[in-house]
């Protein structure tokens, strides 16, 4: 049975912590091969340590970025506008939103910006292109198309055993093999954003009908003895109209360690489409001993096949981008 337990709210910001929030929205596809519009933003916010004039609720913006991008029918990036601008972004134009997109970012992003907000938002765009297919399936099914007609040719050749939820013999693979198409998830309503803390998230507008959204929240906390704690979540939603959203995927992760090295990691599935999906959470302990800064590289090499979840891997990879925030997140 699919999980349907979205997180009611994000935790309160801890004194001295740094919170990174991000989102990427992707417009609905008209068909499997169609242009895609994407918009995203992110912010790093440091919460006051409680000293005079720097109360625990006070937040200082360390960095923020906004991105607008367009992909053509073959998923190649054809337009990109960022605020603030970065000289290296011109080298990303023409890159396809697939596995090669992130490899190309590795080549063109300067080392000093490897953990930047802009890099992190762009890194999420291939995943946004992937989840946009769910919006198309919703629209097509409302129009009366049979589920089997919505499955791309050769889908099982690409997807079988790619991740825990698409394992051979599992719900999704068996449904497609039987000619029934991809099972449509019963998505729970997304809880409204935090109302008690106006700084809990950066500015995120309402999600339009059939648009998809991926949002992330990562809290970074470091103690004086060098121990650190990371709490993170991601949520994929689709717009229902009138500002309402329903949840397609959601995970939370807790990571602890000392001096930038992972000592413990726990993943909690919250919303997932297939009964086989949550098993991926059992494998994340393999990351113990890795440096936080290295997770973007280590995760895809360590968590593979049915021991992985594509979307959980993306969340764990994103933790690598906050390695540079550890020196800024000391309590006091």
KOLVOTI-428173 format. One line per field, with one value per residue (C-alpha): residue in three letters; chain; x, y, z. Coordinates in Angstrom, 2 decimals. Each point is the difference from the previous one (the first is absolute). Layout:
KOLVOTI-428173
rest	(ALA,...)
kette	(A,...)
x	(X,...)
y	(Y,...)
z	(Z,...)
END
This chain:
KOLVOTI-428173
rest	(UNK,UNK,UNK,UNK,UNK,UNK,UNK,UNK,UNK,UNK,UNK,UNK,UNK,UNK,UNK,UNK,UNK,UNK,UNK,UNK,UNK,UNK,UNK,UNK,UNK,UNK,UNK,UNK,UNK,UNK,UNK,UNK,UNK,UNK,UNK,UNK,UNK,UNK,UNK,UNK,UNK,UNK,UNK,UNK,UNK,UNK,UNK,UNK,UNK,UNK,UNK,UNK,UNK,UNK,UNK,UNK,UNK,UNK,UNK,UNK,UNK,UNK,UNK,UNK,UNK,UNK,UNK,UNK,UNK,UNK,UNK,UNK,UNK,UNK,UNK,UNK,UNK,UNK,UNK,UNK,UNK,UNK,UNK,UNK,UNK,UNK,UNK,UNK,UNK,UNK,UNK,UNK,UNK,UNK,UNK,UNK,UNK,UNK,UNK,UNK,UNK,UNK,UNK,UNK,UNK,UNK,UNK,UNK,UNK,UNK,UNK,UNK,UNK,UNK,UNK,UNK,UNK,UNK,UNK,UNK,UNK,UNK,UNK,UNK,UNK,UNK,UNK,UNK,UNK,UNK,UNK,UNK,UNK,UNK,UNK,UNK,UNK,UNK,UNK,UNK,UNK,UNK,UNK,UNK,UNK,UNK,UNK,UNK,UNK,UNK,UNK,UNK,UNK,UNK,UNK,UNK,UNK,UNK,UNK,UNK,UNK,UNK,UNK,UNK,UNK,UNK,UNK,UNK,UNK,UNK,UNK,UNK,UNK,UNK,UNK,UNK,UNK,UNK,UNK,UNK,UNK,UNK,UNK,UNK,UNK,UNK,UNK,UNK,UNK,UNK,UNK,UNK,UNK,UNK,UNK,UNK,UNK,UNK,UNK,UNK,UNK,UNK,UNK,UNK,UNK,UNK,UNK,UNK,UNK,UNK,UNK,UNK,UNK,UNK,UNK,UNK,UNK,UNK,UNK,UNK,UNK,UNK,UNK,UNK,UNK,UNK,UNK,UNK,UNK,UNK,UNK,UNK,UNK,UNK,UNK,UNK,UNK,UNK,UNK,UNK,UNK,UNK,UNK,UNK,UNK,UNK,UNK,UNK,UNK,UNK,UNK,UNK,UNK,UNK,UNK,UNK,UNK,UNK,UNK,UNK,UNK,UNK,UNK,UNK,UNK,UNK,UNK,UNK,UNK,UNK,UNK,UNK,UNK,UNK,UNK,UNK,UNK,UNK,UNK,UNK,UNK,UNK,UNK,UNK,UNK,UNK,UNK,UNK,UNK,UNK,UNK,UNK,UNK,UNK,UNK,UNK,UNK,UNK,UNK,UNK,UNK,UNK,UNK,UNK,UNK,UNK,UNK,UNK,UNK,UNK,UNK,UNK,UNK,UNK,UNK,UNK,UNK,UNK,UNK,UNK,UNK,UNK,UNK,UNK,UNK,UNK,UNK,UNK,UNK,UNK,UNK,UNK)
kette	(A,A,A,A,A,A,A,A,A,A,A,A,A,A,A,A,A,A,A,A,A,A,A,A,A,A,A,A,A,A,A,A,A,A,A,A,A,A,A,A,A,A,A,A,A,A,A,A,A,A,A,A,A,A,A,A,A,A,A,A,A,A,A,A,A,A,A,A,A,A,A,A,A,A,A,A,A,A,A,A,A,A,A,A,A,A,A,A,A,A,A,A,A,A,A,A,A,A,A,A,A,A,A,A,A,A,A,A,A,A,A,A,A,A,A,A,A,A,A,A,A,A,A,A,A,A,A,A,A,A,A,A,A,A,A,A,A,A,A,A,A,A,A,A,A,A,A,A,A,A,A,A,A,A,A,A,A,A,A,A,A,A,A,A,A,A,A,A,A,A,A,A,A,A,A,A,A,A,A,A,A,A,A,A,A,A,A,A,A,A,A,A,A,A,A,A,A,A,A,A,A,A,A,A,A,A,A,A,A,A,A,A,A,A,A,A,A,A,A,A,A,A,A,A,A,A,A,A,A,A,A,A,A,A,A,A,A,A,A,A,A,A,A,A,A,A,A,A,A,A,A,A,A,A,A,A,A,A,A,A,A,A,A,A,A,A,A,A,A,A,A,A,A,A,A,A,A,A,A,A,A,A,A,A,A,A,A,A,A,A,A,A,A,A,A,A,A,A,A,A,A,A,A,A,A,A,A,A,A,A,A,A,A,A,A,A,A,A,A,A,A,A,A,A,A,A,A,A,A,A,A,A)
x	(0.00,1.32,1.15,-2.17,1.44,1.31,1.86,-2.38,2.67,3.75,1.81,0.50,3.30,2.62,2.13,3.24,-1.13,0.01,-3.04,0.20,-3.34,-0.41,-2.74,-0.29,-3.31,-0.48,-2.86,-2.32,0.98,-2.30,1.34,3.02,2.13,-0.85,1.82,0.25,0.11,1.71,0.24,1.91,1.36,2.04,1.17,2.50,-1.17,1.99,-2.03,1.27,1.84,-1.88,2.51,-1.15,-1.51,0.23,-2.96,-0.74,-2.80,2.06,1.20,2.83,-0.07,3.40,-0.83,-2.97,-0.55,-2.80,0.12,-2.18,0.74,-1.48,0.62,-0.86,-1.85,3.17,0.58,2.95,0.40,-0.69,-0.44,1.26,-0.33,1.35,-0.02,2.74,1.72,2.97,2.52,0.17,-3.71,0.41,1.98,-3.06,-2.19,-0.59,0.44,-2.67,-1.97,1.19,2.97,2.37,-1.40,1.53,3.28,0.17,-0.60,2.99,2.11,-1.18,-0.78,3.07,1.17,-0.75,-3.66,-0.50,-2.29,-1.63,-3.74,0.01,1.82,-2.48,-3.08,1.40,0.90,-3.69,-1.19,0.52,-2.12,-2.65,-0.14,-0.44,-2.89,-1.76,-1.13,-2.45,-1.81,-0.37,-1.43,-2.60,-1.10,-0.12,-2.04,-2.48,-0.37,-0.91,3.23,0.66,2.90,1.90,0.03,1.84,3.01,2.98,1.33,2.75,-0.77,0.80,3.33,1.02,-1.82,0.02,2.24,1.04,-1.20,-1.85,-3.46,0.68,1.40,-0.73,-3.21,-1.04,-3.27,1.07,1.93,-2.70,-2.72,1.84,0.91,-3.69,-0.95,-1.66,2.41,1.52,-2.28,-1.28,0.82,-2.67,1.75,-0.78,-0.59,3.12,-0.15,0.18,3.42,1.02,-2.09,1.68,3.35,0.02,3.66,-0.41,0.14,1.13,-2.75,-1.83,-3.12,-3.10,0.41,-2.02,-2.29,1.98,3.36,2.42,2.08,3.03,0.81,2.79,0.83,3.40,0.88,3.68,1.05,3.54,0.94,3.18,1.61,-0.26,-3.00,-2.60,-3.59,-1.74,-3.75,-1.42,-3.20,-1.24,-3.53,-1.23,-3.47,-2.38,-2.35,-3.71,-1.26,-0.97,3.41,-0.47,2.73,0.13,3.13,1.62,3.31,1.34,2.93,1.75,3.63,2.04,3.80,2.41,3.76,3.09,2.49,-1.90,-0.03,-3.31,-0.39,-3.68,-2.73,-3.70,-2.55,-3.73,-2.44,-3.09,-1.79,0.91,-1.94,0.70,0.27,3.56,1.28,0.72,2.53,2.58,0.13,1.69,3.14,1.00,2.28,2.55,0.84,1.44,3.65,-0.44,0.82,-3.09,1.66,0.48,-3.60,-0.92,2.70,-0.26,-3.80,-0.49,2.97,-1.12,-3.80,-0.90,-2.66,-2.77,1.96,-0.69,-2.78,0.64,-1.63,1.54,3.40,-0.58,-0.76,3.13,2.07,-1.36,1.44,3.43,-0.72,-0.32,3.47,1.19,-2.69,1.34,2.42,-2.91,-2.43,1.54,-2.33,0.62)
y	(0.00,3.46,2.31,3.10,1.82,3.44,1.95,2.45,2.69,0.55,0.25,3.34,1.65,-0.61,2.88,0.27,-2.37,0.58,-0.96,-0.56,-0.06,-0.63,-0.65,-0.74,0.21,-1.62,0.77,-2.71,-2.03,0.05,-3.41,-2.18,2.07,3.64,3.10,0.46,3.23,-0.02,2.56,-0.31,1.86,-0.64,1.75,-0.55,1.51,0.11,0.16,2.19,-1.63,1.86,2.75,3.58,1.39,-3.41,-1.91,-3.61,0.93,2.50,-1.23,1.33,-0.83,-1.35,-0.57,-0.29,-0.74,-0.19,-1.98,-0.19,-2.63,-1.45,-3.46,-0.97,-3.15,-2.08,1.29,2.18,3.25,2.86,2.98,0.81,3.18,0.26,2.63,0.66,-0.72,-2.37,0.04,-3.80,-0.55,0.62,-3.25,-1.96,1.02,-2.94,-2.64,-2.69,-0.47,-3.55,-1.64,2.09,3.25,-0.50,-1.25,3.17,2.11,-1.72,1.20,3.62,1.10,1.53,-2.00,2.90,-0.08,-3.77,0.39,3.25,0.49,0.48,-3.28,-1.76,1.34,-0.96,-3.44,-0.59,0.70,-3.51,-1.37,2.62,-1.11,-3.59,0.67,2.19,-3.22,-0.54,3.23,-1.15,-3.34,1.78,2.22,-2.90,-2.19,2.83,0.13,-3.69,-1.53,-3.61,-0.34,-2.34,2.68,2.35,-2.29,1.02,-2.69,-2.05,1.32,-3.29,-0.27,3.27,-0.25,-3.63,-0.30,3.65,0.57,-1.69,0.96,-1.22,-3.40,-3.04,-1.64,3.14,1.89,2.47,-2.44,-2.68,2.49,1.15,-3.56,-0.93,2.83,2.10,2.96,1.76,-0.18,3.46,1.00,1.11,3.23,1.54,3.76,2.02,1.65,3.81,1.61,1.01,2.94,0.64,0.97,2.33,-0.80,-3.79,0.02,2.37,1.59,-2.74,0.91,-2.13,-3.02,0.09,-2.83,-3.05,1.66,-2.09,1.32,-1.39,1.78,-0.63,1.14,-0.74,1.07,0.11,0.10,-0.26,-0.25,1.51,-3.46,-0.45,-2.34,0.91,-0.87,0.29,-0.30,0.03,-0.61,0.09,-0.03,-0.42,1.43,0.66,2.96,-0.70,3.48,2.76,-0.17,-3.56,-2.63,-3.77,-1.97,-2.51,-0.69,0.99,-1.02,1.36,-0.72,0.47,-0.05,0.32,0.04,1.87,2.21,-0.32,-3.82,-1.92,-2.16,-0.89,0.37,-0.86,0.42,0.09,-0.61,2.23,-0.20,-2.51,-1.53,-3.74,-2.49,-0.90,3.60,0.33,-2.84,2.47,1.66,-3.11,0.50,3.56,-1.17,-0.81,3.72,-0.04,1.02,2.30,3.70,2.19,2.01,-3.20,-1.24,1.30,-2.32,-2.88,-0.52,-1.05,-2.37,-1.56,-0.18,-1.72,-2.26,-1.28,1.18,3.56,2.52,2.54,2.78,-0.94,-0.11,3.53,1.19,-1.68,1.49,3.45,-0.38,0.10,3.57,1.18,-1.14,3.57,1.17,-2.04,2.74,2.50,-2.11,-0.06,0.41,2.48)
z	(0.00,-0.88,2.79,0.52,3.03,-1.04,2.65,1.74,0.33,-0.08,3.38,1.70,-0.88,2.69,1.32,-1.94,-2.75,-3.74,-2.08,-3.76,-1.81,-3.72,-2.54,-3.72,-1.89,-3.40,-2.38,-1.30,-3.04,-2.99,-1.02,0.80,-2.38,0.66,1.25,3.77,1.96,3.40,2.77,3.26,2.99,3.12,3.16,2.82,3.31,3.25,3.19,2.85,2.88,2.72,0.77,0.57,-3.17,-1.62,1.43,-0.89,-2.37,-1.97,-3.37,-2.13,-3.70,-1.00,-3.68,-2.32,-3.69,-2.57,-3.25,-3.12,-2.66,-3.16,-1.45,-3.60,-1.10,0.27,3.57,-0.94,1.89,-2.41,2.35,3.49,2.05,3.55,2.74,0.86,-3.30,-0.26,-2.86,-0.28,-0.71,-3.75,-0.16,1.20,-2.98,-2.33,2.71,0.19,3.24,0.60,1.68,-2.10,1.39,3.43,-1.47,-2.08,3.11,1.59,-2.93,-0.28,3.58,1.68,3.05,2.33,-1.12,0.17,3.03,-1.11,-0.05,-3.77,-0.53,2.29,-1.80,-3.41,1.38,0.76,-3.54,-1.42,2.85,-0.69,-3.63,1.19,2.37,-2.59,-1.67,2.84,-0.84,-3.60,1.10,2.15,-2.87,-2.45,2.30,0.61,-3.78,-0.02,-1.34,1.02,2.48,-2.33,-2.69,2.37,0.51,-2.17,-2.33,1.61,3.49,1.71,-1.80,1.64,3.33,1.19,3.09,-0.29,3.55,2.85,-1.26,-3.54,0.94,-2.16,1.24,1.89,-0.34,-2.69,-2.20,0.25,-0.95,-3.11,-0.97,0.23,-2.38,2.72,-0.06,2.99,3.07,0.91,3.56,2.45,1.02,3.42,0.34,0.74,3.43,-0.24,0.55,3.51,1.22,3.36,-1.54,-2.97,-0.61,-0.03,-3.82,-2.70,-2.11,-1.93,-1.97,-0.65,-2.25,-3.21,-1.12,-1.21,0.68,2.06,2.89,1.84,3.26,2.50,3.51,1.57,3.56,1.00,3.65,1.44,3.68,1.52,0.22,-3.78,0.00,-2.59,-0.80,-3.36,-0.42,-3.51,-1.88,-3.56,-1.36,-3.58,-0.61,-2.88,-0.26,0.40,-0.84,2.40,1.66,1.31,-0.37,0.49,0.90,-2.33,1.83,3.42,2.19,3.08,0.91,3.18,-0.13,2.91,0.25,1.06,-1.83,-3.29,-0.07,0.01,3.12,-0.34,-2.60,0.19,-2.80,0.71,-2.88,0.25,-3.37,-2.71,-2.91,0.21,2.91,-1.01,0.16,3.76,-0.02,-1.35,3.42,1.42,-2.08,0.94,2.83,-2.69,-0.04,3.52,-0.13,-2.99,0.16,-0.31,-2.78,-2.02,0.07,-3.46,-1.37,2.47,0.02,-3.67,0.24,3.30,-0.18,-3.26,-1.51,2.24,3.07,-1.08,-0.59,-2.74,2.02,3.36,-1.71,-1.25,3.54,1.35,-2.83,0.88,3.50,-1.60,-1.03,3.62,1.00,-0.39,2.45,2.94,1.13,-0.01,2.03,3.48,2.94,2.75)
END
